[in-house]
Amino acid sequence: MANRGNWGGKLGFILAAAGSAIGLGNIWKFPYITGIHGGGAFVIVYLICILLVGLPIMMAEIYFGKMTQKSPVGAFKHFESKKIISKQFYLVGWLGVISSILVLSFYSVVAGWAWHYLYLSFNGFSGTDAEVTSLFGKLYVNPYIQLGWHTLMMVVTVWIISKGVSKGIEKASKVLMPILFIILLGLMFYSLTLSGGMKAVRFMFYPDFSKIDAEGVIQALGHSFFTLSLGMGAMITYGSYLKKDVNIVKSSIIISILDTVIALVAGVMIFSIVFSYDLKATSGPSLIFKTLPVIFAKMPGGQIVAILFFILLIFAALTSAISLLEVAVSYFVDEKNWTRKKATVVIGLFIYLLGILSAISSLKIMNETYLDFFDNITTKYFLPIGGLFTILIFAYGIDHKAKMEELNLNPLVYQLFNWTIRIITPAVLIFIILNKMGVFKA
């Protein structure tokens, strides 16, 4: 078998795994769904969901990787060989690999939008509100510009992965993540000096439960799962590079806290800016590429803020893209004995070519763009189904003694944890899947 590599230290793993979790969803999606569902009350529900859904699945995925030292497919094959699961369940690992490929193919295109807006930021946003807002429409219908930025995003991602676990992923994470934290904190403190700063704090942290409804709870449940990069094999893959002395529980808690804190800080930053210019918190998905550029054009020092903001967005996207490509690469290194460079170039090229479909908005499949199609089948079906089978195998297939020894939990805490992963977490995932499939609506 080709040399898989290992993390150089615990910090490298924490930063890389946090980087995988911290992506466009933290800085883009979390603020707007928080705005739509009333702020503070949604945040509290979301935190509860992280505790009951996100954290247990993350622990399960890291456990599988650490125990087997294999990619997602190899990990589930290992459990099949040990008679822990029946043969067909190793397809769960394949579902993770396929999901990572599909997600990265369109994620790279979306990340390319941030690259384009960074380029625009250096010239400054100018013109009427309508002219600034129309910039995104011009980008979206121009396949050549989208392909150019998609190419850059994939080249950078492939280059980092080709360097290996320690010299590539870990080294990049140790550079990208601290800069990301510094930029985000700097932007938050700046935004708090604006007139809407305190209003944003109240909106985010003073709950009004009359504003939360069933749809808000469903959104919180879904996002608590997707925000941590679960169900696509990323945490299994990163866990497989761990040494035996790393504590799974502590690592999972730290990663979840970092991911959540980044989302909350991003929310405070964005709502401070939005409220300062008398815009609604419910601006929706267009917030980042339509609403904020209009504000950047008006605010003092807006050009500098815009440049820093889109650098932040790019760094967040890149750390997630790295983990997505690594899932597929690890499979071919482990199962096909390919060299890392061969696996990275071949799979990276395949994902790049697949991404061309998402970059050309005029192309349709089943009456929707390829970007929306790939997004929908992965987020609605592949990821939650992968997460469901992962937690079920962890809860019912893995021996209690083995779990207790590895997780090193207090017996009472373990009993509560075991009850959660056997009943609550699977029930919530089934609820999410059925809701996404349209079986019932809130």
FISE-22608 format. One record per residue: x, z, y of N, C-alpha, C in turn. Coordinates in steps of 0.02 Angstrom, whole numbers, padded with zeros to 5 digits, always signed. Atoms other than C-alpha are relative to their C-alpha. Layout:
residues N
XZYXZYXZY
...
END
This chain:
residues 442
+00042+00000-00060+00000+00000+00000+00044+00000+00063
-00036+00002-00063+00058-00040+00176-00001+00068+00033
-00004-00063-00035+00114+00105+00283-00057+00008+00050
+00059-00009-00043-00041+00175+00367+00018+00033+00066
-00018-00036-00060+00043+00290+00492-00039+00065+00006
+00033-00064-00014-00007+00461+00557+00005+00015+00074
-00005-00024-00069-00040+00546+00722+00065+00040+00008
-00061-00037-00012+00118+00615+00799-00014+00074+00012
+00018-00070-00013+00027+00775+00847-00075+00008+00009
+00071-00014-00007-00142+00860+00866-00028-00026+00065
+00023+00023-00066-00154+00817+01051-00014-00075-00001
+00010+00072+00004-00135+00632+01012-00065-00017-00033
+00064+00011+00034-00279+00638+00890-00059+00017+00044
+00055-00022-00043-00390+00735+01010-00012-00051+00055
+00008+00048-00055-00357+00614+01153-00026-00067-00024
+00022+00065+00027-00379+00460+01044-00074+00003-00022
+00069-00007+00023-00541+00524+00965-00047+00009+00060
+00040-00008-00060-00606+00580+01135-00006-00067+00036
+00002+00066-00030-00560+00408+01201-00048-00046-00035
+00049+00039+00038-00661+00328+01062-00071+00018+00021
+00067-00024-00019-00811+00435+01109-00017-00015+00073
+00011+00010-00072-00789+00418+01297+00006-00075+00016
+00000+00072-00014-00840+00241+01341-00049-00016+00055
+00047+00022-00052-00959+00141+01448-00064+00042-00001
+00061-00040+00006-01102+00248+01382+00001+00063+00042
-00006-00061-00040-01036+00403+01471-00008-00013+00074
-00003+00013-00072-01011+00323+01640-00056-00046+00023
+00052+00048-00018-01146+00191+01634-00068+00025-00024
+00067-00014+00027-01289+00239+01517-00024+00071+00014
+00023-00069-00007-01292+00429+01527-00030+00014+00069
+00030-00014-00066-01319+00437+01717-00068-00032+00009
+00065+00031-00014-01461+00312+01719-00056+00026-00045
+00054-00028+00040-01556+00385+01571-00015+00072+00023
+00012-00066-00030-01533+00558+01649-00044-00007+00061
+00041+00013-00060-01605+00487+01810-00072-00016-00017
+00067+00021+00020-01753+00409+01722-00040+00059-00027
+00036-00054+00034-01796+00569+01627+00007+00068+00035
+00010-00060-00040-01786+00696+01766+00058+00046+00012
-00057-00040-00018-01610+00764+01774+00013+00060-00045
-00022-00061+00033-01576+00945+01724-00033+00015-00067
+00035-00013+00063-01709+00962+01590+00025-00046-00055
-00027+00048+00048-01646+00805+01504+00069+00021-00022
-00068-00022+00017-01468+00872+01512-00001+00056-00051
+00004-00056+00047-01518+01032+01421-00021-00025-00069
+00022+00028+00065-01611+00936+01285+00057-00039-00032
-00057+00039+00025-01461+00820+01269+00054+00045-00030
-00051-00046+00026-01340+00966+01246-00021+00030-00067
+00026-00026+00064-01451+01038+01108+00007-00053-00054
-00006+00055+00048-01452+00867+01024+00072-00011-00022
-00071+00006+00017-01262+00857+01031+00017+00052-00053
-00015-00055+00045-01255+01025+00942-00030-00011-00070
+00036+00007+00063-01382+00980+00807+00011-00066-00036
-00007+00066+00029-01344+00796+00779+00072-00025+00006
-00066+00031-00010-01182+00734+00856+00057+00038-00032
-00055-00040+00026-01066+00877+00811+00003+00002-00076
-00004-00001+00074-01115+00892+00626+00023-00066-00030
-00020+00065+00027-01096+00705+00596+00073-00014+00014
-00071+00009-00015-00929+00702+00684+00043+00040-00048
-00038-00041+00048-00867+00844+00574+00000-00033-00069
+00004+00033+00065-00928+00751+00420+00047-00061-00003
-00041+00061+00000-00840+00589+00470+00074+00017+00000
-00070-00020-00001-00676+00673+00512+00021+00030-00067
-00013-00030+00066-00687+00772+00348+00013-00056-00051
-00008+00054+00049-00709+00611+00247+00067-00035+00009
-00063+00033-00012-00560+00530+00331+00060+00043-00019
-00056-00045+00013-00446+00681+00319+00009+00013-00075
-00004-00016+00071-00488+00719+00137+00024-00059-00042
-00016+00058+00041-00468+00541+00073+00061-00038+00025
-00054+00038-00031-00335+00473+00194-00010-00075-00009
+00017+00070+00009-00426+00307+00184-00047-00024+00055
+00047+00031-00046-00526+00186+00291-00071+00014-00024
+00069-00014+00022-00718+00199+00285-00018-00027-00068
+00016+00028+00066-00735+00081+00137+00038+00037-00055
-00040-00036+00049-00593+00167+00043-00024+00071-00010
+00024-00069+00005-00664+00339+00082-00061+00004-00045
+00061-00002+00041-00833+00300+00005+00014-00023-00071
-00021+00018+00068-00750+00213-00143+00031+00060-00035
-00030-00061+00028-00652+00374-00169-00054+00046-00027
+00055-00044+00022-00813+00474-00178-00036-00029-00061
+00032+00032+00058-00885+00346-00300+00043+00011-00062
-00045-00010+00057-00731+00362-00412-00002+00071-00026
+00004-00070+00019-00753+00551-00412-00070+00019-00024
+00069-00010+00023-00936+00529-00465-00041+00043+00048
+00038-00038-00050-00993+00612-00303-00059-00041+00024
+00055+00045-00019-01098+00460-00256-00002-00057-00050
+00005+00058+00044-01163+00311-00354+00033-00060+00033
-00043+00055-00021-01073+00145-00339-00023-00035+00064
+00024+00039-00056-01186+00059-00214+00009+00035+00068
-00006-00036-00064-01159+00195-00083+00065-00013+00036
-00061+00016-00037-00984+00135-00044-00013-00055+00052
+00019+00050-00050-01075-00002+00052-00010+00031+00069
+00005-00035-00064-01099+00131+00187+00065-00010+00039
-00064+00013-00033-00914+00109+00224+00003-00070+00028
+00002+00069-00023-00938-00078+00238-00045-00007+00061
+00046+00002-00057-01083-00050+00357+00037+00021+00063
-00040-00022-00057-00962+00043+00471+00048-00054+00024
-00047+00053-00018-00834-00098+00466-00036-00058+00035
+00038+00054-00030-00965-00231+00502-00026+00020+00069
+00026-00024-00065-01039-00125+00642+00055-00002+00052
-00055-00002-00049-00869-00102+00725+00017-00071+00024
-00015+00070-00018-00839-00291+00722-00053-00027+00047
+00054+00026-00042-01009-00334+00794-00001+00034+00069
+00002-00037-00064-01003-00197+00927+00057-00022+00045
-00057+00019-00042-00829-00244+00986-00008-00071+00027
+00007+00070-00022-00877-00429+00997-00039-00004+00065
+00037+00002-00063-01005-00393+01134+00025+00053+00050
-00026-00053-00043-00926-00233+01201+00058-00027+00043
-00055+00031-00036-00773-00335+01251-00026-00042+00058
+00030+00040-00052-00885-00451+01351-00025+00044+00057
+00026-00046-00051-00970-00307+01441+00059+00033+00038
-00059-00028-00032-00800-00228+01475+00031-00051+00048
-00024+00053-00044-00751-00396+01549-00035-00001+00067
+00035-00004-00064-00885-00371+01681+00035+00050+00046
-00036-00050-00040-00790-00215+01738+00065-00029+00026
-00061+00034-00023-00629-00317+01746-00015-00046+00059
+00018+00046-00054-00717-00446+01854-00016+00037+00064
+00018-00038-00060-00787-00316+01971+00061+00036+00030
-00063-00026-00028-00615-00237+01987+00034-00053+00043
-00028+00057-00038-00552-00408+02042-00037-00009+00066
+00039+00007-00061-00695-00421+02167+00013+00057+00049
-00011-00060-00042-00658-00245+02230+00062-00007+00044
-00061+00008-00039-00485-00294+02289-00012-00042+00063
+00019+00038-00060-00566-00417+02409-00053+00036+00041
+00053-00037-00034-00703-00293+02454-00067-00034-00007
+00068+00027+00004-00891-00314+02435-00026-00008+00071
+00025+00012-00068-00963-00395+02590-00061-00046-00004
+00061+00041-00003-01121-00485+02645-00061+00043+00000
+00064-00036+00002-01303-00437+02639-00008+00034-00067
+00013-00034+00064-01372-00322+02505-00018-00050-00054
+00021+00051+00049-01450-00472+02419+00059-00040-00025
-00059+00039+00020-01285-00566+02420+00045+00039-00047
-00042-00042+00044-01189-00420+02344-00034+00009-00068
+00037-00009+00063-01325-00392+02214+00003-00064-00042
+00002+00064+00036-01324-00577+02168+00066-00015-00036
-00065+00013+00032-01140-00567+02116-00004+00006-00076
+00004-00009+00073-01188-00503+01944-00035-00059-00033
+00035+00058+00028-01312-00645+01914+00046-00060-00005
-00048+00055+00001-01176-00770+01958+00051+00008-00056
-00047-00013+00055-01057-00687+01835-00034-00012-00067
+00035+00001+00064-01187-00676+01696-00013-00071-00025
+00016+00069+00020-01227-00863+01697+00062-00044-00002
-00061+00040+00000-01045-00918+01710+00042+00017-00063
-00035-00016+00063-00972-00927+01532+00076-00002+00008
-00072+00007-00007-00798-00976+01593+00031+00064+00027
-00025-00064-00026-00774-00818+01696-00005+00054-00053
+00009-00050+00052-00845-00710+01557+00050-00008-00056
-00049+00012+00053-00733-00792+01428+00070+00020+00021
-00066-00019-00025-00581-00765+01537+00013+00074-00005
-00008-00073+00003-00608-00577+01552-00006+00026-00071
+00005-00017+00071-00662-00565+01370+00067-00011-00035
-00066+00015+00029-00496-00646+01323+00051+00054+00019
-00047-00051-00023-00397-00522+01428-00013+00067-00036
+00017-00064+00032-00490-00373+01355+00023+00001-00073
-00019+00002+00071-00460-00428+01175+00076-00003-00008
-00073+00004+00005-00277-00471+01205+00032+00069+00009
-00027-00068-00012-00242-00297+01276-00015+00045-00060
+00020-00042+00057-00338-00214+01133+00041-00016-00061
-00039+00021+00057-00249-00316+00999+00073+00022+00007
-00070-00019-00012-00079-00281+01078+00011+00074-00015
-00007-00072+00011-00107-00092+01075-00006+00017-00074
+00010-00015+00071-00173-00089+00896+00059-00025-00042
-00056+00028+00039-00028-00198+00834+00061+00046+00000
-00057-00045-00005+00094-00062+00887-00004+00059-00049
+00007-00053+00049+00025+00059+00758-00037+00061+00025
+00038-00060-00016-00057+00230+00757+00035+00042+00052
-00037-00044-00045+00077+00335+00840+00026-00036+00062
-00031+00035-00056+00165+00205+00948-00050-00043+00039
+00050+00041-00034+00007+00109+00992-00059+00040+00024
+00062-00035-00018-00158+00204+00988+00015+00066+00034
-00014-00067-00027-00086+00378+01018+00036-00005+00068
-00037+00007-00062+00036+00323+01153-00045-00025+00056
+00047+00026-00050-00098+00223+01244-00049+00054+00022
+00048-00053-00016-00220+00369+01234+00030+00054+00045
-00033-00051-00041-00092+00489+01308+00011-00024+00072
-00006+00027-00068-00077+00373+01458-00069-00009+00031
+00066+00019-00027-00256+00311+01479-00045+00060+00013
+00048-00055-00006-00351+00473+01451+00015+00047+00059
-00013-00042-00059-00260+00584+01579-00016-00036+00066
+00016+00038-00061-00275+00446+01710-00075-00004+00010
+00073+00003-00003-00459+00427+01668-00028+00065+00028
+00024-00065-00023-00487+00614+01692+00015+00010+00075
-00021-00011-00070-00391+00617+01857-00043-00043+00047
+00041+00045-00043-00484+00466+01929-00072+00026+00004
+00070-00022+00000-00654+00533+01876-00009+00064+00041
+00004-00062-00039-00622+00707+01947+00009-00013+00074
-00011+00017-00070-00555+00633+02107-00061-00032+00032
+00061+00032-00025-00709+00523+02128-00057+00050+00006
+00053-00050-00003-00823+00670+02089+00008+00044+00062
-00012-00044-00058-00742+00783+02220-00013-00037+00066
+00014+00040-00060-00749+00642+02347-00075-00007+00010
+00072+00011-00005-00932+00608+02308-00037+00063+00022
+00032-00064-00019-00975+00793+02330+00006+00013+00075
-00005-00009-00073-00918+00782+02511-00052-00042+00038
+00051+00041-00032-01054+00654+02545-00064+00041+00008
+00062-00037-00016-01226+00706+02608-00043+00015-00061
+00041-00010+00059-01306+00689+02436+00032+00041-00054
-00038-00035+00051-01177+00795+02344-00038+00058-00031
+00035-00058+00026-01274+00957+02329-00067-00017-00033
+00062+00023+00030-01435+00865+02292+00013-00025-00072
-00019+00025+00067-01346+00782+02144+00012+00058-00048
-00013-00059+00042-01287+00952+02079-00066+00032-00021
+00065-00030+00016-01464+01022+02089-00038-00044-00050
+00035+00046+00044-01534+00867+02006+00026+00004-00072
-00030+00000+00066-01411+00877+01861-00005+00067-00037
-00007-00065+00033-01409+01065+01829-00056+00050+00012
+00058-00043-00009-01574+01138+01889-00059-00032-00037
+00050+00035+00041-01700+01096+01752-00072+00009+00025
+00072+00000-00012-01880+01052+01787-00032-00030-00062
+00023+00024+00065-01958+01041+01614-00066-00038+00004
+00060+00040-00007-02115+00963+01683+00017-00075+00003
-00022+00070-00007-02012+00804+01705+00024-00030-00066
-00022+00026+00064-01959+00789+01523-00060-00014-00044
+00055+00018+00044-02074+00700+01401+00028-00020-00069
-00021+00017+00068-02069+00641+01220+00050-00057+00000
-00047+00056-00004-01981+00480+01267+00069+00024+00022
-00063-00028-00022-01848+00582+01356+00037+00035-00057
-00030-00034+00058-01819+00686+01200+00030-00051-00049
-00024+00052+00044-01801+00528+01096+00064-00031+00027
-00060+00027-00031-01676+00458+01220+00059+00048-00008
-00053-00050+00007-01577+00621+01214+00027+00001-00072
-00020+00001+00071-01576+00618+01023+00044-00061-00015
-00038+00061+00014-01518+00438+01016+00068-00001+00033
-00064+00003-00036-01384+00455+01148+00050+00052-00026
-00045-00051+00027-01314+00615+01072+00036-00026-00062
-00030+00031+00059-01277+00511+00916+00048-00056+00021
-00039+00059-00017-01214+00351+00996+00060+00016+00045
-00053-00014-00048-01107+00433+01132+00065+00021-00034
-00060-00025+00034-00986+00506+01004+00031-00051-00048
-00027+00054+00042-00949+00338+00920-00010+00014-00074
+00015-00017+00069-01033+00393+00759-00035-00058-00036
+00036+00049+00040-01098+00286+00617+00037-00066-00009
-00036+00064+00005-00968+00148+00636+00069+00008-00031
-00063-00011+00035-00822+00226+00543+00060+00017+00042
-00057-00014-00043-00714+00262+00695+00030+00069-00013
-00025-00068+00011-00702+00449+00664+00027+00009-00071
-00028-00001+00068-00674+00422+00477+00071-00029+00003
-00066+00033-00005-00531+00304+00519+00051+00044+00036
-00046-00043-00036-00453+00419+00648+00016+00064-00039
-00010-00058+00042-00477+00567+00531+00048-00013-00057
-00043+00017+00057-00383+00475+00395+00074+00002+00018
-00069-00004-00022-00224+00482+00499+00022+00072+00016
-00015-00070-00015-00231+00672+00514+00045+00031-00053
-00039-00041+00047-00108+00791+00436-00043+00059-00021
+00041-00051+00032-00172+00935+00331-00011+00062+00043
+00005-00062-00038-00146+01070+00462-00048-00003+00059
+00046+00007-00056-00275+01004+00585-00068+00029-00019
+00065-00032+00012-00435+01108+00598-00056-00047+00022
+00053+00048-00014-00586+00993+00586-00052+00027+00048
+00052-00029-00043-00710+01112+00668+00023+00004+00072
-00026-00007-00068-00602+01152+00819+00009-00069+00033
-00011+00067-00027-00555+00969+00842-00066-00033+00020
+00065+00030-00013-00736+00911+00831-00033+00030+00062
+00029-00034-00058-00792+01041+00957+00034-00022+00065
-00037+00020-00060-00655+00995+01080-00018-00072+00020
+00017+00071-00014-00693+00808+01065-00071-00004+00030
+00069+00001-00024-00880+00839+01089-00005+00028+00071
+00001-00030-00068-00848+00951+01241+00029-00049+00051
-00031+00048-00046-00732+00822+01321-00048-00057+00015
+00047+00055-00009-00859+00684+01293-00059+00021+00045
+00057-00024-00038-01001+00789+01364+00019+00014+00073
-00023-00016-00068-00902+00850+01515+00009-00064+00041
-00009+00064-00035-00854+00671+01560-00067-00030+00020
+00066+00027-00016-01036+00617+01552-00032+00038+00058
+00029-00041-00054-01091+00763+01663+00035-00013+00067
-00037+00013-00061-00952+00734+01789-00017-00069+00028
+00019+00067-00022-00994+00548+01795-00070+00000+00031
+00067-00005-00028-01176+00593+01824+00000+00029+00070
-00005-00031-00066-01133+00708+01970+00028-00049+00051
-00032+00048-00045-01020+00575+02046-00050-00055+00021
+00044+00057-00015-01146+00433+02033-00061+00022+00039
+00060-00023-00036-01298+00534+02089+00017+00023+00071
-00021-00019-00068-01200+00603+02238+00001-00062+00045
-00003+00062-00039-01169+00425+02295-00070-00030+00010
+00068+00029-00003-01346+00365+02255-00044+00038+00049
+00043-00040-00044-01432+00510+02344+00024-00003+00073
-00026+00004-00068-01317+00494+02495-00025-00061+00037
+00024+00061-00032-01386+00321+02526-00074-00012-00014
+00073+00000+00007-01568+00364+02491-00026-00050-00052
+00024+00041+00055-01581+00268+02329-00029+00044-00054
+00033-00038+00052-01681+00321+02177+00048+00013-00058
-00042-00016+00058-01600+00408+02029-00018-00043-00060
+00024+00040+00057-01699+00292+01915+00018-00074+00008
-00019+00069-00012-01603+00135+01963+00008-00041-00064
-00003+00035+00065-01581+00092+01778+00066-00033-00015
-00063+00031+00021-01450-00017+01691+00035-00039+00054
-00031+00040-00053-01420-00119+01849+00040+00043+00048
-00032-00047-00046-01349+00037+01933+00073-00017+00014
-00072+00009-00007-01166-00002+01901+00020-00066+00033
-00023+00066-00023-01155-00188+01936-00043-00030+00056
+00041+00025-00055-01292-00209+02066-00007+00051+00056
+00013-00051-00051-01333-00046+02154+00064+00027+00031
-00061-00031-00027-01160+00034+02170+00041-00047+00044
-00038+00044-00045-01072-00121+02240-00030-00005+00070
+00033+00001-00066-01202-00125+02381+00021+00062+00039
-00020-00063-00033-01158+00057+02419+00073-00002+00019
-00071+00004-00015-00971+00026+02408+00013-00041+00063
-00008+00043-00059-00992-00108+02541-00016+00038+00064
+00023-00037-00059-01068+00021+02659+00038+00064+00013
-00026-00067-00008-00978+00184+02628+00072+00000+00027
-00069-00007-00025-00818+00245+02715+00049-00001-00058
-00049+00005+00054-00668+00199+02607-00029-00030-00063
+00035+00027+00058-00786+00104+02493+00042-00045-00043
-00041+00045+00040-00657-00023+02440+00046+00038-00048
-00043-00041+00042-00538+00110+02375-00040+00033-00056
+00043-00032+00050-00681+00201+02288-00020-00051-00053
+00020+00051+00047-00737+00038+02208+00057-00017-00048
-00057+00016+00043-00562-00002+02144+00011+00055-00052
-00010-00056+00047-00542+00172+02068-00056+00003-00051
+00058-00005+00045-00717+00168+01994+00005-00052-00056
-00002+00051+00052-00693+00003+01903+00062+00005-00044
-00057-00017+00043-00520+00054+01842-00022+00052-00051
+00027-00051+00043-00607+00207+01771-00042-00030-00055
+00045+00033+00048-00737+00097+01687+00040-00039-00052
-00042+00040+00046-00603-00016+01612+00037+00045-00049
-00036-00046+00044-00502+00130+01544-00047+00030-00054
+00049-00028+00047-00658+00206+01465-00018-00052-00054
+00017+00053+00047-00702+00039+01385+00058-00014-00047
-00058+00017+00040-00525+00008+01324+00013+00051-00055
-00012-00051+00052-00507+00175+01233-00051-00005-00056
+00050+00010+00052-00669+00139+01141+00013-00064-00040
-00015+00064+00033-00622-00042+01103+00057+00008-00051
-00057-00013+00045-00459+00019+01024-00025+00028-00066
+00025-00032+00061-00553+00129+00901-00043-00048-00041
+00043+00048+00036-00676-00010+00857+00042-00050-00039
-00044+00047+00035-00538-00133+00813+00037+00034-00057
-00038-00036+00051-00443-00001+00716-00040+00010-00064
+00043-00009+00060-00591+00025+00597+00009-00059-00047
-00006+00060+00041-00583-00155+00536+00071-00011-00024
-00071+00010+00018-00393-00164+00538+00019+00047-00057
-00019-00049+00052-00378-00005+00433-00025-00022-00069
+00026+00024+00064-00487-00084+00298+00049-00050-00032
-00043+00051+00027-00373-00234+00277+00070+00026-00015
-00064-00031+00015-00216-00127+00283-00005+00039-00065
+00009-00043+00058-00285-00007+00152-00019-00039-00063
+00031+00031+00059-00387-00117+00035+00032-00067-00019
-00029+00066+00014-00300-00287+00051+00076-00001+00006
-00073-00007-00006-00123-00223+00082+00031-00048+00051
-00027+00042-00054-00103-00330+00238+00046+00043+00044
-00039-00035-00050+00029-00285+00364-00044+00014+00061
+00040-00016-00059-00038-00205+00522-00005-00058+00049
+00000+00056-00048+00013-00352+00631-00045-00057-00024
+00042+00054+00027-00070-00479+00516-00074+00019+00007
+00070-00022-00003-00231-00377+00505-00025+00000+00072
+00021-00005-00070-00236-00348+00693-00012-00068+00030
+00006+00067-00029-00208-00530+00741-00059-00037-00030
+00053+00037+00033-00327-00603+00612-00069+00028+00018
+00065-00030-00015-00469-00480+00640-00014-00003+00075
+00010+00006-00072-00441-00478+00827-00022-00069+00021
+00019+00069-00015-00453-00668+00832-00072-00013-00022
+00069+00009+00024-00612-00665+00727-00050+00032+00047
+00046-00035-00046-00694-00537+00842-00003-00037+00067
-00001+00038-00063-00638-00637+00994-00045-00061-00004
+00041+00059+00008-00718-00795+00927-00074+00018-00005
+00070-00023+00005-00877-00700+00882-00026+00020+00069
+00020-00023-00066-00880-00629+01058-00017-00058+00046
+00017+00058-00041-00890-00805+01131-00075-00011+00002
+00073+00007+00002-01072-00808+01075-00033+00045+00052
+00029-00047-00049-01108-00655+01184+00019-00019+00072
-00023+00019-00068-01010-00726+01331-00038-00058+00029
+00039+00058-00024-01120-00880+01340-00074+00020+00000
+00067-00029-00005-01285-00811+01402-00056-00050-00016
+00052+00051+00014-01377-00976+01375-00013-00008-00075
+00011+00003+00072-01355-00962+01186-00050+00053-00022
+00053-00046+00020-01505-00881+01101-00004+00003-00076
+00018-00008+00070-01549-00813+00930-00061+00045-00003
+00063-00037+00004-01725-00755+00891-00025+00021+00070
+00026-00008-00068-01771-00774+01075+00037+00053+00042
-00040-00045-00041-01633-00659+01139+00072-00022-00001
-00070+00018-00002-01452-00678+01190+00036+00032-00059
-00039-00029+00054-01320-00645+01058+00024+00070+00017
-00021-00067-00021-01260-00496+01160-00055+00050-00015
+00056-00046+00013-01432-00416+01151-00015+00005-00074
+00013+00000+00072-01454-00467+00969+00049+00045-00037
-00050-00042+00033-01290-00388+00912-00008+00073+00020
+00011-00068-00024-01325-00235+01019-00058+00032-00036
+00061-00028+00031-01499-00212+00946+00009+00014-00075
-00005-00012+00073-01455-00232+00761+00049+00056-00016
-00048-00054+00014-01308-00113+00773-00029+00068+00022
+00024-00065-00025-01387+00024+00881-00066+00021-00032
+00065-00017+00030-01560+00014+00802+00004+00013-00075
+00000-00004+00073-01511-00004+00620+00067+00023-00029
-00063-00013+00036-01328-00007+00566+00029+00069+00014
-00033-00064-00016-01260+00145+00659-00041+00061-00023
+00037-00059+00024-01403+00270+00628-00006+00002-00076
+00004+00000+00073-01419+00214+00446+00067+00023-00029
-00066-00023+00022-01231+00236+00423+00009+00074+00010
-00004-00071-00014-01240+00406+00505-00043+00042-00047
+00046-00036+00045-01388+00458+00396+00031+00008-00069
-00029-00005+00067-01302+00418+00231+00064+00042+00001
-00061-00041-00005-01140+00498+00292-00017+00074-00002
+00017-00072-00002-01224+00664+00330-00033+00022-00065
+00031-00018+00064-01326+00659+00169+00053+00010-00055
-00054-00007+00049-01170+00631+00063+00040+00063+00013
-00037-00060-00019-01079+00767+00158-00039+00063-00018
+00041-00060+00011-01224+00889+00141-00014+00012-00074
+00023-00009+00069-01276+00858-00039+00051-00022-00052
-00048+00025+00050-01128+00770-00122+00064+00041-00004
-00063-00037-00001-00978+00874-00068-00011+00072-00021
+00005-00068+00026-00951+01038-00159+00004+00052+00057
+00002-00053-00052-00992+01194-00055+00068+00033+00009
-00064-00034-00003-00827+01276-00098+00052-00041+00038
-00048+00045-00034-00727+01124-00041-00013-00002+00075
+00017+00001-00072-00821+01118+00124+00018+00065+00034
-00014-00066-00030-00804+01305+00155+00075+00010+00010
-00072-00008-00006-00617+01302+00122+00029-00043+00057
-00028+00045-00051-00584+01153+00235-00025+00018+00070
+00027-00014-00066-00701+01200+00377+00017+00071+00024
-00022-00068-00017-00649+01384+00370-00048+00035+00047
+00052-00031-00041-00813+01447+00441-00018+00069-00027
+00028-00064+00020-00881+01624+00438-00059-00014-00047
+00054+00013+00048-01002+01636+00288-00069-00008+00031
+00066+00005-00033-01154+01665+00400-00004-00064+00041
-00001+00062-00039-01104+01523+00516-00004-00061-00046
+00002+00056+00047-01076+01411+00365-00071-00010-00026
+00069+00006+00024-01252+01449+00301-00044-00034+00052
+00039+00033-00053-01326+01400+00469+00020-00074+00006
-00025+00068-00003-01217+01245+00473-00027-00041-00059
+00023+00034+00060-01266+01199+00295-00075-00016+00004
+00072+00012-00010-01451+01218+00336-00012-00056+00050
+00007+00052-00051-01428+01107+00488+00014-00069-00029
-00019+00066+00025-01339+00965+00397-00045-00023-00058
+00044+00019+00055-01461+00970+00250-00070-00018+00023
+00070+00009-00021-01624+00973+00348-00006-00031+00070
+00012+00021-00070-01615+00956+00537+00032-00067+00016
-00035+00061-00019-01483+00821+00560-00028-00062-00035
+00031+00059+00032-01553+00701+00426-00070-00015+00027
+00068+00010-00025-01730+00729+00490+00001-00034+00068
-00005+00030-00067-01678+00687+00667+00021-00073-00005
-00023+00069+00007-01586+00529+00611-00056-00045-00027
+00057+00039+00026-01737+00471+00510-00050-00013+00057
+00045+00006-00058-01843+00503+00665+00025-00054+00048
-00029+00050-00044-01723+00399+00771-00008-00071-00028
+00004+00066+00032-01721+00255+00646-00071-00027+00002
+00070+00022+00001-01910+00248+00629-00024-00018+00070
+00019+00014-00069-01931+00254+00817+00031-00066+00023
-00033+00062-00019-01803+00116+00843-00032-00061-00033
+00032+00054+00037-01892+00011+00712-00071-00013+00025
+00067+00009-00027-02055+00033+00806-00055+00025-00046
+00051-00027+00046-02142+00125+00663-00048+00045+00037
+00042-00039-00043-02205+00247+00792+00033+00005+00068
-00025-00006-00067-02185+00273+00978-00020+00068+00028
+00016-00064-00032-02179+00431+01083-00058-00009+00047
END
